[in-house]
Amino acid sequence: MTKVMGAAMRRIQAGNALTAFGIGFTVPFLYIYVAQVRGLGSMAATSAFVAFALGALVALPLTGRVIDRRGPVPVVIGAAVAASVGALSLGLSTGIVPILLSALTLGAGQAVMQPALATMIVWCSTPSTRTRAFALQFFMQNLGLGIGGLIGGQIVDESRPASFTLLFGIEAVMFLVLAGVVLTVRLPHAPVIKDAVPRDSAGAGGGWKGLLGHRAMVKLLVLGFVIFFACYGQFESGLAAFGTEAAGISPSTLGFALAANTGAIVLAQFVVLRLVEKRRRSRVIAAVGLIWTVAWVIAGFSGLGHGSAVMAAAAFVTTYGLFGIGEAMLSPTLAPLVADLAPEGSVGQYNSAFALVKQMALALGPLGVPLGAGVPMLYIGSFVLVSLGISWLGLRLGRQLSPVQDNPSLTRVVAQGGPSAAVKAAPVTSVPAQSVHA
């Protein structure tokens, strides 16, 4: 990594952390703000979350090509400004229509930032440093979210609407800070990513048609959907409903569980990174599926009612902690793999597609609530099978990847081995991903 790339990366990561800090200020309190502070009720609060997700789903399909044609910097700046406007107007809105429009704008801005920032990280990293760069991004985001939520909880007061306006105002400022930081970033030229599908073989016309013709990427998108639906999509919906209804978990214990998840990520991220960065990505994903299988089994134990309330609470908190360890393993695995699969000039398109799949999974996550609250053991059993399916899909994906895509540490071996090693490795780095059959 050059000095220019290193300086750019530090600024990108700092902007990421500040933005996450601002988001952490507001997200945990959005429901209370709309339903209780503004007195609009639970249906309006639910509609605000729907509008937030809808903004992301509308904006993301159009984002990738703009990133690839115009570069990620103007996209990040535009998205940050839009998100800032949405956050500030949300804090000032009192009626249902302004709140929904503000949530729509905020959701679109936040969603568009994700693939654009990911593309900036790709441009400022190499295959050998990309894994660590995305791990650092995930660490900084969770740290920012955790600190923001902790401080925000001390500021808000349901009897003072102005305290919520202050929170949304701080979030708006953080987005503008991100835009200012990004303006100072000097990006290197877009990288040529070896081992990706060449532009002309990814499908006629490129864009979405080319992406959907890329078998390895399609399998990764399916895998990503299952991962995000089974983990992130359940945190504050189905699993929370299971905990409170079936396991008798108190809201305060649920808060401890969410804190355990964040704590596991922050404490384990770089320890886990040393364990996974030299291993095959497909096997890391399969291992995460097994860890989450154990997590769901432990969650099921908390709802059986055979132990004490303390044991049930401990089991539930452990479940969230195990999910955090799995997340720490996936953060340096999935995002770099998306970049390594992208054809030249299509990194933004591939990042946007993966972000879209994530948003779709999160939007459908609440579908688990009826099962979690009404048929708890069926809910647990279903997600035990889903987690085992993640392991199976991860191993199947590995058959579509070239050796270097599956284990990027091989590029360092080639670099250290000199010319003779490079000659021996040449067949590995010249195999298009589509030619590796399942």
N, C-alpha and C positions, 0 to 999 in steps of 0.2 A: 504494500500500500504506500503511495507517494505521500509527501507532506500535504499537498493540496487535498488529496482524498481524505487524509486523516483530519485536517482542519474542518473540512466540510462535514464529515461524519460527526464530529463532536458537536457542531452547531445543530445538526439535524436531531441528534439524540437529546440535546438540551431543550429544543423546541417541543419534541415529543413529550418530555417529562412535564414541562409547564402546561401543555395542553391537557394532559391526563389529570394534572392537579386541578385544573379548572373544571373538568368534567366530573371529577370526584366530588366537587362542591355541590353539584346539583342533582345528579342522577338518583342518589338514594332518597331524595326528598321530593321528587317530581310528583309522585302520587299524592302525598300529603298536601303539597302546594295547590294542586288543581282541585282535589276533592274537598279538602277541609278549609284551607286558608282562603281560597277564592269561593268556597261554598257551592261548587258546581256538582258535587256528588261523584260516586264511584264510576258511573257510566262515562262521564265526561273525562275522568282521569284515564280510564281505559282507552277512550277514543284518542287521547293525546299520545299515548304509547303507540297506537295503531298509526296515527299520522306520522310519528317519528320514524317508524319502520317503513311506511309507504314512501316517505321522502327518499330514503336510501334505495329502495327497490326501483324507484323511477329514475334516479340519477345515475346509478352505477352502470347500467347497460350502455350509456352514452359516454362514459368517462374514459375508458381504455384507449380508444382511438385518439381522443383529444390529447391524452398524455403522450402517446407515441408520436403524434404529429407536432405538438407545440412544446413538448417537454414537461416534466413534472412541476417545475417551479411556478409558472403562472397558474397551474391547476391548484396547487396547494394554496397560493395566495388568494385566488378567487373563492375557493372553498372555505378558507379561514374567515374571510370577510363575510360571506353568506352565513356561516355558523355564528359569527359574532352578532350580526343583525338579528338572527333568530333567537339567540340567547337573551339579548337585551330586551327585545320585544316581548318575549315570553315572561320575563320578570315584571314587565309593565302592564301586561294584559290582564283584564278582569272578566271578559266575556268568553264564551265557548268558541266562537268563530275566530277571533284574534289568537287565542291560545292554540287552536288547531293549525292555523296558518304558520304561526311561529314555530311549532313543533315540526311541521313539515319542512320548513326552511333549515332549522337546526339539524334535523336528521339527515337531510341531503348534504349539507356542508360537512358534517362529521364523517359521513360515509365516503364521500369523494376524497377526503384527505387521506384515508387509509391506503388505497393503492398508489396514490401519488407519492406519499412519504416512503412507502415500500420501494417504489421505483427509484427514488433518490438514494436509498440505502444500497440498492443494487448497483447503481452507477458509481457509488463511492466505495465499493468493496470489490474484492476479487473472490474467485471460488473458494480459496483457502481461508479468507477472512469473513466470508458472508455468514457462516453459521454463528460465529461469535457476535457479529454485528446485530443479527436479529434476536439473539438471546439477550443482548444488552437492551435492545429496544423494549422487549417484553418486560424485562426487569424494571426499567425506568417507568414504563406505563403503569405497572401494578403498584410500584412505590408511590408514584404521583397520585393515583386513584385512592390508595389507602390513606395517605396523608391528607388529601383534599377532603375525603369523607369524614375523617376524624375531626379536622378543624371546622368543617362546615356544620357538623353536628353540634358544635359548641356555640355557633353563631345563631342558628335558626331558632325562632320562637314563634309557635303557631298563633300566638295572640298579636304578633307584630308582622303584618305583611311586608313591611319595609325590610325586614331581615332577609326575606326570600329574594326581594328585589336586589338587595346587596349581593347575594350569592350569584344570581344570574348576571349581574353587572361584572363581578370578578371573572366569571367564566368568559364573558364577552371580551374583556381585556386580555385574557390569556390567549384567546384565538388571534387577536391583533398582534400580540407579542410574537406568536408563532410566525405570522406573516412577515413581521419585521426581521426576525432571525433568518427566515428562508431567503429574504431579499439579499442578505449579506453572503449567502453561500455561493462559492465558486465551484460549479460542478464540472468534472471532467467530461469528455465526450462519452456518448452512450457506448457501453461495452459490447463487444461481440462475444456472445456466450457460446462456447463450444459445446458440442454434443446435443444441442437443441435441434428441433426439426427445422431444416432450411425453409426460408420463406416460400420458395416455389413448390415445395413438397408438402406444405401444411394444408394445402387445399386451394383451389382456384379462388381468387378474390380476397384471400386473407380474411382478417377480421374474425367475426363470430363463426363464419363458415369454416375457415381454416382451423380455428380452435376446436370446433366440434369434430373435425376430422382427425385430430391428434389423439390417438387412443390412450396414451399414457396420461395426458392431461385430463381427459374425460373421466378416467378411473380415479384420478386424484380429486377431481371435483365431487364425484360421488362419495368418496371416502371422507372428504372435508365436510360435506353435508351431514353425514352420519355422525362424525366426531362433534361438530358444533351442536347438533340437535341433542345428542346424548349427554353432553356435558354442559356447555354454556346455556343451552336452551332450557335446561331443567333447574338451574341454580335458584332462580327466584320465582319459579312457577311450580312445575310438577313435584320436584323434590321438596320444596318448601311446604307445599300442600300436604305431601306425605308425612313430613316431619311433624307438622302441627296437628294434623287430624289423626293419623294412625299411631304415631310414636308419642304423641302428647308433649312435643317439644315446645317450650315457651319462646316467645319472640326474642327474648334476650339471649337464649341459647342459640337461636338461629343467627343472631348477630355474631356470637362467638364463633360459630361454624364458618361464616363468611370471612371473619378475621383469620381463622385458621387456614383457610384457603389462600388468602393473600400472603400470610406469613410463611406458608410452605413454599410458595413461589419465590418470595424474596430471599429466604434463607437457603433454599436448595438450588436456585438457578445455576450458579456457577459451579457448584459441586456436580450437579447433574450434567452440565455442559462437558466437563472433562470425561465423563463416562460415555457420552453419546457422540461426540464430534468425530471420533475415529471409527465409529461403527456404521453398519449399513442402515440407511434411513428406514428401509422397509421393515427391518427387524426391530428398530426402535419403536415404530408405530405399533407393531404387533405386541411389543412389551407393554405399551401404554394400554392397549385393549385388555390385557390380562390384569394390570393394576386396577383399572376401572371395574373389571369384573369383581375383584375382591372388594372394592369400595361399595358396589351395589349390594353384595352379599352382607356386608357389615351394616349397611343402611337397613336391609331387611331385618336383621337381628334387632335393631333399635325399635322396630314396629311390632315385634312379636308379643311384647308385653310380659315376657317371662322373667325379666330382670327388674332391677330397681330403676327409678327415674334417673338416678345418677349414671347408671350403666347405659341407659338408652341415650342420654345426652352425650356421654363420652363416645359411644358408637357413632352418633350422628356427626359430631365434630371430627372424628377420625375419617369419616367418609369424605368430608369436604377437604381435609388435609391431603388425602390420597389423590383426589381430583387435582389438587394443586401440583403435586409431584408430577402427575401425568402431563399437565399443562406445561410445566417447566421443561419436560422432555420434548414436547411437540414444538415449542417456540423456535428452537434452532433447527428444526427439521422440516416443517411444512413450508414456511415462507421461502427459504432458500431453494427448496425443491421446485417451487413454482417458477422462480427466476431461472433456474437451470434448465427447465423444460421449454422456456419461451424462445421462439425463433428470434433472429436478429430483427430489431425494430418493433417487437410486439410485447415487450416486458410490461408495459402499461396495460395492454389488453388482458394479459394473463393475470396480472395482479387484480384488476377490476373484476374479472370473472370469479376469482376465488373470493374476493370480498363480497360479491353478490350472493354467492352460495352461502356464505356465513350469515348474511342478513336474512336470507330466506329461512335458514335453519332456526335462527333466533326468533323470527316472526312466528314460526310454527311450534316453537317450544311449549307455549301454554296449552297445546293440545294434550299434554300429559297431566294437566291439573285434574280432570274428571277421574282418571285412573288412580292418580296418586292419593286423592281424597276419598274416592268411593270404593275402589277395588285395589287396595294397597299391595297385596302380595302378587297380584297379576301385574301391577305396575313394576314392581321390583324384578319379577321374573322376566318381563319383556326386555328390560334394560340390561339384565345380565346377558341375555342372548344378543342384544345389540352390541354390547362391549366385546363379546367373543367374535361377533361379525367384524368389528374393527380390526381385530388381529388377523382374521382371514383375508379381509380386503387389503390390509397392509402387505401381507406376503404375496398376494396376487399382483399388487402394483409393482413389487420388486422385480417381477418377471418382465415387465414392460420397460424397465430402466436399464441404461447402460451401466457398466461397473462404476464409472466416475460419477454418474448422476446419483447412484445409490450410495456411494461412499466417496465424497469429495476429497477425503484425505489422500486418496490415491494420486491426486494432482501434485501434492507435496512430495510424494515418493518419486514421481517422475522428475520433478524439478531438482531433487537432491541427487538423482542417479546419474545425471550427466547425459551426454548425447546418446550413449548406447541404451540407457534406460528409456529415453524418449523414443528411440526407434522401436524398441520392443513394445512400448505402450501405444504406438500410433494406431493400431487397429482398434484399440479400446475407445479412443477419442474421436474416431471417425465414423462410428456406427450411429446412424440416426435412431432416435428413440422409437420410431414407428417400425423399424425393421426388427426389433426384438419382440418376438411373438410370445404370447402367454402360453 
